[in-house]
Amino acid sequence: MAAFLLLVGAACAAVQAISLTQGESPALIVSDGKQYYSWARSVLLDGDLDFRNDYGLLYPPDPLPPEMEQRTPRGLVVNKYPVGMALLETPGLLLGHVAVRLLPDQPADGVSAPYQVAVSSTLIVFTLFGAYALFLAALRLGAEPFVAGALSAAMLVGTNLWHYLAKEPAMPHGAGVAIGCIALYLLSGWHGPWEAIRRRQLLSLGACIGMLFLVRNTNVFLAPILGVLAFRTRPLSLRPLLLIAAPAAGLAALQPIFFSLLWGELRLAPYPDEVFAGGWEGVLRSLVSARHGLLVYHPLYALLIGACAVGLFRRESRALAAGALSAFGLLLVINGTWWCWWFGDSFGNRGFIEALPPLTLASAVTLSPLAARRPGLALLASVLALTTLLNASLWTGYVLKRFPQDGRHSRSDAWLWAFRDGPRERTGVP
């Protein structure tokens, strides 16, 4: 598993190098990641929350975001994204700042190449570390090594997580996966009654929960799988819950603090002008629509969901499977009812990426009996290899823009892009 992760890390480095030298822009912090990163850049380098100069530095040659023209009651430019990524990007920003001191031809502006490389690289390493933690968590819970390793590997390279690991690591999805994996690893090592669990273990889990929320608020819907592991053999108890809640609440409080400073009034949540208007139709479309339908473009999710459904009927995996499916179901409702249920320019439906760790963990435990039967193991390996190859083909067409990245295309336009002469676009919402 460690060797595989090193290979994946090398592949990510290659993708980043190509993006840095051959892309339309040398920026590695791209898309919405620019606003996430602007929290760190503005606070640490400028010492303020005025994002006008941050957007002006980060966005070109891309168009400036609409938030550039919006103002808070304090007269400051709006930043609608949570602040958690800024904490995770701080080590990379500081490494970049050291690098520009050694490379005098690079400006110490928080945007030049050393910063871009350092921030992206540290986030990639963090996500790979999380994948290894998930593999170890599966082993702790009784999964067979090959099954646990194969599913953890497929999670990285056989789903849309790959894009947000290798190409857009400054988006919150890879980081959210890593934190979720670490939380699952911590919980998988809890044995016996509450008294047997050390204080630092409880505090560490609380820090993970706080960071999950702070990176992306919808990560709170991973609570079912965390609850299953925390209370599988233990009753409710006030003291450990308080020790978990203290760091979780402390970190989560950074969101209303910074948003209230930005707005000049008490503000608890980001996204000031966006609403849940997708309805139940959006819930269905987020799964099966030609516009980034999760199961249409990333069939590995269907395998994981199916494995978890089977796990409900097996005693050793029932609780894990129920927790994983509950977390996925909650994300399905919240993502589908969001007005932008297709999540804009997105490689597949990126709103579900953070559900991968619980689905993968429960699937590894459920499918581990296959390791005792050679044909079943070969079938699993073949299916995972096929989904990975399909994912690689679809991703290649996506990054080459051979079909519209906002999802306004047919299924065949996406899957058969290699047989098309060029990008084809439809005006309606499929």
N, C-alpha and C positions, 0 to 999 in steps of 0.2 A: 504493500500500500504506500509506504514511504517513497519507494522508487517511482511508482506511478505518479504521485503528487509532484515529485521533482520534474518528471516529464511534462506534466500539465503546466507547471510553473515556467518551464522553458518555452512551451508553446505560447503561454501568455506574454512572455517577454518578447517573443518574435512578433506577435500581433501588435503589441505596444510600439515596437521599433518601426514596424511598417506604418502604423498610424502617425507616428512622430515625423517620419521622413517622406511618406508618399501620399498622405491624405490631403484633403482639400484645405486642412488647417493642421498645424503642428500640435494643436491642443490635445491633451489626453483627458483632461477634465471637461466633459462635454455634456450636452443636453441639459436636463434638469440638475445634473451634478454641479453645474456652475453656481446655481443659487444655493445649494447645500454648502458648497465650499466657501461661498462668499461670507458666511457667518464666521468661519475660522479666520479668513483673510482680513476681514474688516476689524474684528475684535483684537486679533493678535498683532497685526501690522499697523493698522490705522488707529486703534484704540477708540473706535466709535461704532455706531450702528447706522452710519450713512452709507448706503450701498450704491450711490450714484457712480462713484469712481470705480467700485468693484465690478459692477456690470459693464462699465465702459472698457475696463481692461480684459475681463473674462470672455465677453461674448463675441466681439469681432473675430473673424469675418461673418459670423452668424448674425442675424438680426437681433436687436435688443429685445428683451422680453416685454410683454405688455405692462408688467409691474413697474417698469421704468417711468411710466407716465402716471402711476398711482401714488398717492400720498397717504400716510397715516395722519391722525389728528395732530401729531407732533411736527408734521411737514416732512417726514422722512420717507424715502422710497420703500415700498412694500417688499418684504421677503416672506413668501407664504409657506416656506418649507420648514420642517422641524429642525432642531439644533443638534441632534445627536451625532450626525455625521461629522460635525465640526470637531467634536471631542476625539473621534477616531482618526480624523485627518491631521490633528495637531502634531503627532510625531513626524509624519511625512513633511508637513510644512516646516518644522524646525530643522529636519535633515536637509531640506532644500535650502533653508536659510544659511546653514553651515556651508553647503556646497557652493553657493554664490560668492561666499567670502573667499573661497579657494579658486573660483573661476571669475576673475574680475571683468571679463567681457559679458557676463550675464547680469542683468539688472536684478536687484533685490526687491522686486515688486510683488512677490507672491504668485506670479503668473508665468514667469520665464521657465524654460525647459527643465532646470533642476528641480523646481517645485512640482511641475507636472509629473516628472518621472518619480520623484520621491513619494508623493502622495499616492499615485496610482500603484506603485510597487508595494508599499506597505499595506494597502488595502487588499491587494491580490494575495500577499502572504497570509494576511489575517483570515481570508476566506478559505485558503487551503488548509490552514491550521484547524479551522472549524470542521472541515470535512474529515480530517484525521480524528478529531475528537468524536465525531459522530460514529466513525468506524469502531473506535474503542468502546463507545457506549453500547453499540450493538453486541459486541463481544461480551461485555459485562452482563448483558441481559440474556445471554445464551445463544446468540446467533452463531452459525458456523462461519469461520473466517472467510471462505471464498464467497459465500452469499453476501455477507456484510460488506466485504471489499468491493464486490462487483456492483452492488446497488449504490454504495457511496460514490464509486467512480462514475457510474451512469448518471447519478444526480448532477455531477459537475459537467459532464461533456455530452450527455444525451438529452438535455432539456434546455429551456431558454435561460437557465442560470449561466450557461457558458458565455453568452454575450455580455452579461453583466459582471462576469469575472474577467474575461480576457479583453473586452473592447471598451466597456463603460464601467469600470470598477468604482468610480466616484458616485454612481447611483447607489441608493440605499439597500438594494436587494442582496448583493453578495455579503455585505456587512451584517444585514439582518439574519441571513442564513448562518453565518459564522457564530453570531451571538446565540442564536437558537440552538445550534449544535453544542456549544459549550455548556449551555444550561442543561441540555439533555444528558451530556456527559457527567456533569456534577450530580444530577439526580440519580443516574444509573449506579453510582457508587454509594448511595445511601442504603445502609443495611441495618436491620434491627430497629429498636424503638428510638424516639426522639432523643433520649439521653445519650445514645451512641453516636449522634451526629454532632460534630464539633461546631463551635460558634463561627469559625471562619468559613465553614462550608455553607452555613445558613446565610451569612453576610454576602458571600460570593454569589449565591443564587439570587439574592435580592438585587445585587448590582446588575446581574444579567437581565433581570426582569425590568429594572429601571431603564437600562440601555435599549432593550427591545422597544419599549414605548417611545423613548426619546429619538430613536433612529427613524421609526415609522409607526405612527400611532396605531394603525390597524394590527400591529403585531400583538396587541392585547388579546386578540382572538386565538392566540396559541395557548391560552390559559388551560383549556381542557387537558392537553397532553401533559403539561407541567403538573397540573393537579393530580392526574392519575398516578404519575410517578412519585409525587411527594406523599400522597396519602394511601398508596396501595396497601401498606401493611401497618399504617399508623393512624390513630384517631386525631381529631382536631385538638390542637393544644395552643394556648395563647402565647407562651413564651417564644417558641420557635417561629410562630407567625409574625410576632413583633420584630424579631431579629431579621427576618426576611423583608418585612415591610419597610423597615427604617431606611436602608440604602435604596430600596426601590422608590420610595416616596421622595427621598432626597434628590435623586437623579431626575425623576420625573418632574420635580418642581422647577427645574431649570427652564422648562418650556414656558410656563406662565410668567416666570421672572423675565426672560429675555423678550417675549412677545409684549409684555406690559411696558417694558422699557422702550421698545420700538414704537408702540402705539400711543404711549403716554396715558394709558388707562388700562384697567384690569382686562386682560385678554387671556383666555385659557387655551384656545385651539388655533391652529393654523388655517389656511384656506378660507379667507374671509368672505369671498363671494361665490363659493362653489357649494353645490347642494347635492343631496341624494334624490335624483330625479329619474333614475334608470328603470325603476319598477321591476316587477317580476319578469317582464320581457327581457330586461337587461341581464337578469340572472341567467336565463336560458341562453341568451346570445353570448354571454361571456364564456360559455362552454362550447357551443357548437356553431357559432356564426363564422362566416368566411372572414369576418373582420376580427382577427386575432382570437378566434375561439380556441380555448385552451386544449381541448381534446382533439380538435381538427389539426393543429400544428405541432402538438407535442404529445404523441400517443403514450409516452412513458408514464405520464400522469395517470392515464387510464389503467395501465398495468398496476401501478402502486395503489390506486383506489380499489381495484379489483382484489388485489392481494389483501388489503386491509379488510375488505368485506368478507373474504374467506376467513380471516383471522378472528372475526366475531364468533365463529363457530368452534374455535379451538381454545381450550382452557388456558394454555400457556401464553396466548397472544391476545385474548379477548379484551382485556382492559386497555392494553396499548392501542389496539386497533380502534376501539371505541373513542379513545382520546384523540387519535390522529384524525379520524373521520369527523369528529365533532369540530375540531379546529378548522379542518377544510370546509365544512359546511358553513361555519360562521363567516369565514373569509368569502365564501361564495355569495352569501347574502349581502355582505357589506360591499364587495367589489361590484356585484351585479346591479345593485341599486344606486351606485355612484353615477353621476351624470355622464362621466366619461368611462363607461364600463369597458371600453376597448383600450384604454390607457395610452391614447395618443400614438406617437411614433414609437412603436414597441416591438421587440422581437417576441412574437406570441403575446399572450396575456401575462404581462410581468407582475400583475397584482397577486398572483398565486405562488410566486417563487418561494416566499418564506414558509409556505406549507410543506415544502419538500423534506426538511429534516424529520418532522414527525411521521410523514407518510413513509419515508425511506426506512426509518428505524422500525416501525411496526411491520413493514413488509419483510425486512430482514429476519425478524423473529418468526414471522408466519411462514416464510418460504424456506427456512433452514432445514426442515425435514427432507427437502429435495436433495440435500447433500448426501443422504444415505442411498440415493438411487441415481446411478450414472445417467440414464436417459433424461431424467428431470433436470439434472444439473446442466446437461448439454443444451437442453431446450431453453433454460433460463439464460445461459450465456449467449445463445444465438439470438434470442429476442433482444437482449440488451445491446448486443453488437449492431443489430439491424436498426434499432431506434437511434443509436448513436450516429450511424452513417446517415440516416435520414435527417437527423438534426444538423449534421455537418453540411449536407447539401442545401437545406433550407437556409441555414445561416449564411452560407456563401452567397446565395442569391440576395439575401437581405442586405449584407454589407456592401455588395456591389450595386445595390439599388436597382436590381433587375425587376422588382415589383415594388409598388408604393409602400413605404414604410409605415404609413398611417393606417394600413389595412383596407383601403378602398380598392379592393381587387377580388377576383374570384379565387376559389381554392386551386383551380388548375393553373392560374397565373403564378401562384406561389410555388406549388410543387413541381410544375413543369417549366420553370423559368429557363432552364438550360436549353430547352428546345424552342424558345422564343427568340425573335430577332432583337428585341429590346423591351423596355418596360411598358406594360399595358395598364391603363388606369380607367376605372369606372367612376362615375360621378355620384352614384347613390351609395347608401349605406347598406351593404349586403345583409 
